[in-house]
Amino acid sequence: MARRRIGQERLVVGGEAPLRGGASLDEVAALIDWAELDALLAGISASAKGELGWPLLALFRALLLATWHDLSDVRLAEALDDRASFRRFCGFANHEPTPERTTFVRFRAALLRRGLDRALFEAVTRQLDARGVVVRTGTLVDATHLPSASIKCDGEARWAGHRRRKPVHGYKAHVATDQDAGLIRGVEVTTANVHDAAELAAILPEAPGPVYGDTAFSGSKPEAAIRACGGTPHVTHKSTWGGPAALARLEAHNADVRRVRGRIEKVFGTVKRSYGLRRMRWLGLARAGLQVRLAAMAYNLRRSWRLLEDAPA
């Protein structure tokens, strides 16, 4: 299907107008080889009634903007029409029209039909890894509950209880992060009633090193999954036999593990506070997976930019 050509600026009398604002977006964009992502998106039809389709890469970049700024489809369409930095990040010239909200709905549906959210996340993670942002010292694993968009309408979501908090109706994000950089290395999404360690083998990267987790990851099966990936389990345990001396050793071990493992809570706090994961926007497990992976990509891109910006020259 034919695509629109965007980014063709009109002639500016008196020379080219200087770029203003959005410098961080330009720097984030420079982290990625977008041609690889464009190739993954090839073949998607995101237009209706036969009109020219919008460039797929521009739509994907727009979804990243919506995640960074926690925008609904309506607000995203308005911001693209109004903000020069948003237009520049997506490749739109100042005078060009921009997509309506329904375009993003169709584009997300096309991503889900082809399962491209996972492929895009893996491509972005691989490219950032190649930049040397991560110095692999260890891996943190945990899971967090994500409330559903609607208790009444979301038939795929499930209830999950907690001994200290109110029950949650929704989904669960299973996440593995780098120990020092805090980048998300692996993510899977299930219904909320699935055990925290159920997706451990799926989220662990190759050669994860020491793997830190809470008591949900103790036991023979999770620890065997960690060793099968080439890692070493460092998880907290609930109890031990052997009297006061053994209990003191256990408490010291758990304190050391918690000191490292607790860093993953900052990642959860950031994506929930700033990247729209306080609750799901859309209904269904597949859409929840898309939202979480978009948040993971957006978080990794912004986090990598910060790490590279702060790195000594």
N, C-alpha and C positions, 0 to 999 in steps of 0.2 A: 504494500500500500504506500502511496506517495506521502511524504512527510513535509511539513512546513520547514522553510529555511529561516532560522532566526539569527539574531546577532548582527544584522547588517545595518550598521549605524548610518544615519543620514549625514550629509556633509555639514560640518560645523564651521560657520563663517568665523574667520579669525584664528583658525587652528583648532586642535583637539581639546576638548574640555577636560580639565584634570579630574581624576577619580577622587571622590570624597566619600569617606565612611566605608564601613565594611572591610577594613584592612584585614581583620582576623579571618573573615570568610575567604578572602583571596589566598591567605597563607594556608588555611586548612585545605582549600582546593588543590594547592600545589603539592600536597602530600600523596596524592593518588594518581595513578595512571588510569584516567577515566575511560580510555579506549577499551581496556579489558572489560570494564563493567558494561560499556555500550555493546560490546559483542555478546555478553550474556543476555542482554535485553532484546537483541535482534529478533524480529519475528512477531513481537507483541503488537496487537492492534488496539490502540487506546482511543480511537475516534468513533463517532457514530454517524449514521446516515451518509456515509461516503465522502464526507469532507476531508480535507487534508489532515493527517494525523499530527499531533504534537511530537517533537523529538523526545524519544523515550528517556534519554539521559537527563534532559531538562526536568522531566517529571520526577525522576528518581531524586535528583538534587532538591527538588521542591519538597519531597517527603522528608528529606533530612532537615531542611529548614523548619518544617512543621514540627519535627521532633525536638530540635534545639530550642525552639521558642514556644513549645506546647500550644500549637495552633490547631483549631478545627479546620475542616476543609473550607468553610466559608471565610474564616479569618485568613487562611493561607492565600486564597484567591485575592482577597482585598490587599494583603500585604505585597503580593507579587505585582499588583497593579500600581502600588503606591511607592514602594521602597526601592531606591536605586541599587542598594547593595544586594538585595534579594534578586533583582533582575540580572545583575552582573554575575552573581554566583550561578544562576541557572542558564545564563547565556542569552538573555533577552536584551535587545537594544531598547533605548529609552522610549522610542516612538511606537514599539510593537505591541499588539494585543497579547494578553496572557491567558492561560487556561481558566475555565470556569471550574467550580467545585466538583461538578459531575465528572469531569475528566479524571480527577484524582480517584474517585470511587471506581471508575472503570479500570484505571491503571492498577490499583491495588488488587482488584478481582483477577486481572490477568496475571499478576505476580503469583497469586495463590494458585491459580489453575496450573501453572507451570512449576510450582515449588521453588521459585527463584529467590525467595527471601533467604533460604539457607545458602545457596550458591553465592549470592551477593555478600553475605556476612563472611563466608570463608575467603572470598577474594580480597575483601578489604582487610581482613585480619592477616592474610598472607603478605599483602603488600606492606602493611605497617611493620610486620615482623622483619621483612627484608630491609627496612630502613634502619634496623638496629636499635629501635626504641627500647626493646625488651632485652634486659640482661637476665637470662634465666637462672634464678636462684631457687625457686620453689613455686608451688601452686596452692592456691586457696580454693576450697570448694564449700558451697552452701546452697540453700534453696530459700526462696521467699514467696509468700503468698501474694497474689494479685487479685483484688476484688473484681467481680464481673461487672459488666456495664449495666446489667439488669437482673435482679433475682427472678422476676416473673418471666422474662422473655428469653433468657439464655438457658436453653435446655441442655447444652453440653457441659456447662459448668457444674461443679460438685462442691458440696460442703466439706469443710475440714475443721476439726476442733483443735483447741490449744489449751494446755493446762493453765496458762496465765492470761490469755487474751480471749476476746470474743471469737466465736466461730466465724469462718470466712467462706463465702460462697464465691467461687471463682476458679482461678488457675494457680499454677506454681511454676516459677522460673528456677531452673536448676542451672547454676552458674559456676564456672571455674575461672579464676583470675590469676594473673601473674602476681607473685609475692611482693615485689618491690614497686614495679611500675603501676600496678593496679589496673592493667588492661584486661578486658574480658577476652578469654581465650576460647571458651566453649560455652554454649547455651542451648538448653532444651526446654520446652514448655509442655507441661502436662496439666491435667485437672488437679485441683487442690488436694484431693484425697490420696494422691500417689506419694509413696514414701520418698524422703529426701534423697536417699542413696540409689533410687531405682535407675536414674539416668547417669550414674557416675562414670561408667565406662564410655558413654557417648560424649561426655563433656571434657574429659581429660585430654590434654594435648599429648603429642609424642614426647617421650623423655620428660615427664613433668617434674622430676626431682623430688624433694620432700613435699608430700601432699598433706596439708593441714585441714582438719575438719572437726566438727563437734561430735557429740556422742552418736548422732544419727549415722555416722560413717564408721563406727566401731563394729566389730564382728568379723567373722571369717570371710563372708562374701564380699563386702566392700573392700576389705584389706587385700583380698586376692585380686580384685579388679584393679586396684592401684598398682600392685606388683606386676600384673600382666602388662601394664603400660610402661613398665620400667621405672616406676616411682617407689618411694618409701613412705609408708603410712605414718603420719604423726597426728593422731586423733585423741580426743579426750575420752576418758572412761568413767563409768559411774561408780564402780565399787571394786574392791579387791579383797583377797584373803591374805592373812599373814600377820595380823595384829597391827599395833601402832606404827611400827617401822615401815611396813609395807604401805599403810595409809598415807604416811608422810611423803613417801616416794611418789605415790600416785598424785597427791595434791601438788607436789612440785612439778611433776610432769604436765598435769593439766594446766597449771599456771603458765608454763612455758609455751604450750600449744595455743592457749587463748590469747597470749600476748601477740602472736603472729596472726592467728586465724581471724581475730577481731577486725583486721583491716578491711575485710570484704564487706563489712557492714557499712563502711563509708561509700563503697560503690553502690550498694542498694539504696542508701540514703540519697545519693546524688541522682540516680536515675528516677527515683520516685518523686523527689522534690522538684527537679528541674527538667526532666525528660518525659513527663506525662504518664509514668507508670504507677501513679497513686491508685488508679483503677483502669480497667480496660475500656477503650473507646468503642469497640465493636463487639458483636456477638459471635461466639463460636471459638473452638480451639484453634483452628487454622488462622483466624484473624488475630487471636491473641499471640500466636507464635510470630506473625508478621510484625505486630506492634513491638514485641520484646526485641526482636532482632534489629528492627530499625533503631530502637533506643540503644542497643549494644553498639551498632555501627556509629551512631552519632556520638555516643560517649567515647568510644575508642579514638575517633578522629579528633575530637576536641582535646582529649587527654594527651594524645600523642603530640599535638601542636604545642601544648603547654610544656611537655617534657623537653621537646626539642628547643623551644624558645628559652627555657631555663638552663639548658646544657651549656657548659663552658665552651667558648669558641676554640 
